[in-house]
Amino acid sequence: MGNKPEDFFSGSASEQALFDVLDALERASVDPREQRILWADGAHLSIEDTARRIHEASQDAQSGVSLDMVQSHVVGWLEVIYEPEGLDEAQMEEFERLIDLWITPYDDAR
């Protein structure tokens, strides 16, 4: 990744990337066992493919937002923002455990 870590979450480029991720994933769900983000159109994509799809569909490339920044916000969405519905406490703990396993390889990149 070419950007410094402190550049990822400061400034308008990062904000734009975050808004793009939130807009794109508004109706998405997650399959943590398969490590896939399930898009409303039926696509089942990895973190990398999700970031690529969002980056290509938005104006991020023209506004100086890197693919790595978009990917970092996708990981953040999985870790902090996405919340599945209808899970009891034990199921939620398992969901969170699986998400942690999925995003751990990305920790060094963020």
Secondary structure as a PSIPRED ss2 file (coil, helix, strand):
# PSIPRED VFORMAT (PSIPRED V4.0)

   1 M C   1.000  0.000  0.000
   2 G C   1.000  0.000  0.000
   3 N C   1.000  0.000  0.000
   4 K C   1.000  0.000  0.000
   5 P H   0.000  1.000  0.000
   6 E H   0.000  1.000  0.000
   7 D H   0.000  1.000  0.000
   8 F H   0.000  1.000  0.000
   9 F C   1.000  0.000  0.000
  10 S C   1.000  0.000  0.000
  11 G H   0.000  1.000  0.000
  12 S H   0.000  1.000  0.000
  13 A H   0.000  1.000  0.000
  14 S H   0.000  1.000  0.000
  15 E H   0.000  1.000  0.000
  16 Q H   0.000  1.000  0.000
  17 A H   0.000  1.000  0.000
  18 L H   0.000  1.000  0.000
  19 F H   0.000  1.000  0.000
  20 D H   0.000  1.000  0.000
  21 V H   0.000  1.000  0.000
  22 L H   0.000  1.000  0.000
  23 D H   0.000  1.000  0.000
  24 A H   0.000  1.000  0.000
  25 L C   1.000  0.000  0.000
  26 E C   1.000  0.000  0.000
  27 R C   1.000  0.000  0.000
  28 A C   1.000  0.000  0.000
  29 S E   0.000  0.000  1.000
  30 V E   0.000  0.000  1.000
  31 D E   0.000  0.000  1.000
  32 P C   1.000  0.000  0.000
  33 R C   1.000  0.000  0.000
  34 E C   1.000  0.000  0.000
  35 Q C   1.000  0.000  0.000
  36 R E   0.000  0.000  1.000
  37 I E   0.000  0.000  1.000
  38 L E   0.000  0.000  1.000
  39 W C   1.000  0.000  0.000
  40 A C   1.000  0.000  0.000
  41 D C   1.000  0.000  0.000
  42 G C   1.000  0.000  0.000
  43 A C   1.000  0.000  0.000
  44 H E   0.000  0.000  1.000
  45 L E   0.000  0.000  1.000
  46 S C   1.000  0.000  0.000
  47 I H   0.000  1.000  0.000
  48 E H   0.000  1.000  0.000
  49 D H   0.000  1.000  0.000
  50 T H   0.000  1.000  0.000
  51 A H   0.000  1.000  0.000
  52 R H   0.000  1.000  0.000
  53 R H   0.000  1.000  0.000
  54 I H   0.000  1.000  0.000
  55 H H   0.000  1.000  0.000
  56 E H   0.000  1.000  0.000
  57 A H   0.000  1.000  0.000
  58 S C   1.000  0.000  0.000
  59 Q C   1.000  0.000  0.000
  60 D C   1.000  0.000  0.000
  61 A C   1.000  0.000  0.000
  62 Q C   1.000  0.000  0.000
  63 S C   1.000  0.000  0.000
  64 G C   1.000  0.000  0.000
  65 V C   1.000  0.000  0.000
  66 S C   1.000  0.000  0.000
  67 L H   0.000  1.000  0.000
  68 D H   0.000  1.000  0.000
  69 M H   0.000  1.000  0.000
  70 V H   0.000  1.000  0.000
  71 Q H   0.000  1.000  0.000
  72 S H   0.000  1.000  0.000
  73 H H   0.000  1.000  0.000
  74 V H   0.000  1.000  0.000
  75 V H   0.000  1.000  0.000
  76 G H   0.000  1.000  0.000
  77 W H   0.000  1.000  0.000
  78 L H   0.000  1.000  0.000
  79 E H   0.000  1.000  0.000
  80 V H   0.000  1.000  0.000
  81 I H   0.000  1.000  0.000
  82 Y C   1.000  0.000  0.000
  83 E C   1.000  0.000  0.000
  84 P C   1.000  0.000  0.000
  85 E C   1.000  0.000  0.000
  86 G C   1.000  0.000  0.000
  87 L C   1.000  0.000  0.000
  88 D C   1.000  0.000  0.000
  89 E H   0.000  1.000  0.000
  90 A H   0.000  1.000  0.000
  91 Q H   0.000  1.000  0.000
  92 M H   0.000  1.000  0.000
  93 E H   0.000  1.000  0.000
  94 E H   0.000  1.000  0.000
  95 F H   0.000  1.000  0.000
  96 E H   0.000  1.000  0.000
  97 R H   0.000  1.000  0.000
  98 L H   0.000  1.000  0.000
  99 I H   0.000  1.000  0.000
 100 D H   0.000  1.000  0.000
 101 L H   0.000  1.000  0.000
 102 W H   0.000  1.000  0.000
 103 I H   0.000  1.000  0.000
 104 T H   0.000  1.000  0.000
 105 P H   0.000  1.000  0.000
 106 Y H   0.000  1.000  0.000
 107 D H   0.000  1.000  0.000
 108 D H   0.000  1.000  0.000
 109 A H   0.000  1.000  0.000
 110 R C   1.000  0.000  0.000
